[in-house]
Amino acid sequence: MKHFIGIDVASEVCAVTAMSNSGQVLLQCMAKTEANELKTAVKSVSKPRIVVFEKCCQAAWLYSIFEPLCEDIIVCNPKKNKDLSGHSKSDKSDSYNLAERARGGHLSRVWHGCEELHILRERLKLYEQLTKESTSLKNKIKAVFRGRGITVGDGIYTADKRVELVKSLPFDAQRERVLCSGELLDEVSKRREKAKLALVEAARKHPRFDRLMEIPQIGEISAASIIATVGSAERFRTRKQFWSYCGFAVVTHETGQFAIDDFGRIKQKDRKIRTRGLVRQYNRQLKYIFKNAAVKLCSQDWMEQYEKLRSNGVSVENAKLTIARKISAVALKILKTGEHYDEKLVFSSK
């Protein structure tokens, strides 16, 4: 008999509820968010154990400490799980609901695995953090000049030109603000460059890194991001599953699809499928990478294929979506097989 252990994770104290396969509550307690206490709570339930908790900042840590103790771990999607919640909410009720929904198979999993990529993922997070900080500082510096109706170029981001450009500001406080933000930007830029080198160095150890670099418009940072984000390519059985993960799958909305014809037989209505755009839950990083690459490919390396789609009556948006799907499928194939990129195989009709 399976035992489902729902854990409502918080920064200090977690609520734990264990439930049998028949719905009987076996355990309901509070435990400190510490490895030893959580392990003790889980071990108090007999095997087979299935631990359930929502995706959060502690998810990777919890997955690593529970993996040796349990037969299965379900890290569920908190957005989808929220739709199943009732009106009342508490820590104990949340842990109970997690165990109950896992028992009924109503939870959507969030993948966790590939511990060997832990260093690469941490390097990627650091690089992204410094990139966001750098962009934020640049916007704040430009905002000071824009607020006074002064146009400055990218020279304001360099220390030498910044000293001259701040003289156009009328107030000392504004000049001091820009110079202080500029010093922070210089420091962040130096650290960002070091983080970039460390990220690329860690990514080069992966056997698929050089193969991904062969794809047009996929550079070092993009290849490292794809490896760190995808992890195990085998978890995507088909390219359509990968398209959905990248945000390239089309959402359809159909109702009343069948009718009775003149002979009294049930027949599907002959009408165009109603679409509702692309999926709304996807990996934003992968979509950004493949979407940007597709836009550049449409005007450069794969322009011929893009023009062929347009000549066949495909809209601009759908043509670019097709190119984005193609490049994501190529990346998935390389991650799975490790083969070299060959444009003749990508476009077999050429």
C-alpha positions, -999 to 999 in steps of 0.1 A, spaced: 0 0 0 14 34 -10 18 62 15 16 98 3 34 124 24 24 160 16 47 188 29 37 224 29 72 241 28 79 273 47 111 291 56 111 280 92 84 253 99 69 228 75 35 211 79 36 173 72 6 151 64 9 114 56 -20 95 40 -26 59 30 -38 48 -4 -73 45 10 -73 81 23 -66 74 60 -45 101 77 -15 84 92 5 114 104 -1 151 108 27 171 124 49 202 122 86 200 116 114 225 114 127 232 79 159 212 87 172 181 70 173 159 101 138 168 113 122 164 79 140 130 74 127 119 108 91 128 99 94 110 65 110 79 80 82 75 106 59 65 77 64 30 64 74 22 28 65 27 0 67 65 4 57 92 -21 67 127 -10 48 156 -24 57 194 -22 53 224 -44 81 240 -65 99 266 -44 134 279 -37 141 249 -14 128 223 -39 162 212 -52 175 208 -16 144 189 -5 146 166 -36 182 157 -28 175 148 9 143 128 2 155 109 -29 173 81 -9 143 77 14 114 75 -10 102 55 -39 89 86 -57 90 124 -53 64 147 -68 74 183 -71 42 199 -83 34 231 -102 22 256 -76 2 276 -102 -19 246 -113 -22 233 -77 -36 267 -67 -66 262 -89 -75 231 -69 -74 249 -35 -106 256 -16 -117 287 2 -101 279 35 -63 278 38 -37 269 64 -4 250 66 -20 218 78 -48 219 52 -22 227 25 -2 196 34 -34 175 36 -45 187 1 -11 179 -14 -13 143 -1 -49 140 -12 -43 153 -47 -12 131 -51 -33 101 -41 -59 110 -68 -32 118 -94 -43 154 -99 -9 171 -96 13 183 -124 49 175 -119 79 199 -121 110 180 -133 140 177 -110 172 158 -117 207 159 -133 226 167 -101 257 167 -122 246 200 -137 243 217 -103 275 238 -108 265 248 -143 230 259 -131 245 280 -102 269 297 -126 240 304 -149 219 319 -121 248 341 -111 253 354 -146 216 361 -151 215 379 -117 244 402 -126 229 408 -161 196 419 -146 214 441 -121 235 456 -149 204 463 -170 186 479 -140 216 503 -133 218 513 -169 181 521 -170 184 542 -138 213 562 -152 195 569 -185 164 579 -165 182 608 -148 191 623 -182 157 615 -198 140 633 -169 158 665 -178 152 661 -216 189 653 -223 198 626 -248 229 606 -242 243 575 -260 259 544 -246 290 564 -237 273 572 -204 280 535 -194 318 540 -197 338 556 -168 358 580 -191 329 596 -210 306 596 -179 326 623 -162 321 647 -192 284 638 -198 273 644 -163 283 681 -166 251 686 -187 230 679 -156 219 711 -138 221 699 -102 249 685 -81 227 659 -65 218 645 -100 255 644 -110 264 626 -77 235 601 -83 248 593 -118 284 589 -108 275 567 -78 253 545 -100 281 545 -126 306 531 -101 282 504 -91 277 496 -128 314 493 -134 318 469 -106 288 448 -117 301 447 -153 335 434 -141 318 407 -120 294 399 -149 324 393 -172 340 370 -147 307 351 -142 304 347 -180 339 332 -183 331 308 -154 298 298 -170 313 290 -204 341 271 -187 316 249 -168 295 244 -200 325 233 -220 328 202 -199 294 190 -212 298 167 -243 270 184 -262 282 220 -258 303 221 -290 276 204 -310 250 230 -299 274 258 -309 273 245 -345 236 256 -348 234 290 -364 227 319 -340 234 297 -309 263 312 -290 282 302 -259 257 317 -234 227 303 -253 243 268 -255 251 268 -218 216 280 -209 200 252 -231 221 225 -214 214 238 -179 177 243 -184 169 211 -204 190 188 -182 181 153 -194 168 155 -230 154 120 -227 125 133 -206 110 147 -238 98 117 -257 89 137 -288 96 172 -302 60 182 -296 65 178 -259 96 200 -261 76 226 -281 51 228 -253 79 232 -228 94 260 -249 60 278 -254 56 269 -290 26 246 -287 -8 259 -299 -38 259 -275 -71 248 -290 -106 254 -277 -134 232 -290 -169 224 -278 -199 209 -295 -177 191 -320 -203 164 -330 -237 165 -346 -263 141 -361 -264 140 -398 -295 134 -421 -291 96 -416 -291 97 -378 -254 90 -375 -231 109 -351 -206 129 -372 -179 154 -364 -187 189 -376 -166 200 -405 -152 233 -393 -119 250 -387 -102 243 -353 -105 273 -330 -71 283 -316 -63 304 -285 -27 313 -292 3 296 -276 6 278 -243 8 302 -213 29 280 -190 63 275 -205 100 279 -198 107 316 -205 144 312 -209 142 286 -236 115 305 -255 136 337 -253 167 318 -268 149 300 -296 126 330 -304 156 354 -308 175 329 -328 145 323 -351 141 361 -357 178 363 -368 176 332 -389 146 345 -408 168 373 -422 201 354 -424 209 317 -425 174 303 -430 160 332 -451 153 309 -480 131 286 -459 113 316 -444 106 331 -478 93 298 -490 68 297 -461 57 332 -468 52 324 -505 29 295 -495 6 319 -477 19 314 -441 16 346 -420 47 363 -407 40 351 -371 34 315 -381 64 314 -403 86 326 -375 70 301 -352 78 273 -376 114 284 -377 115 286 -339 101 251 -337 126 238 -362 156 252 -343 143 239 -310 138 204 -326 173 205 -339 187 214 -304 167 186 -288 180 161 -314 216 171 -308 211 169 -270 198 133 -274 222 119 -300 252 142 -300 254 143 -338 268 172 -357 246 199 -371 239 195 -409 217 219 -427 211 192 -454 195 170 -428 175 199 -412 160 208 -446 160 175 -465 143 191 -495 172 215 -502 
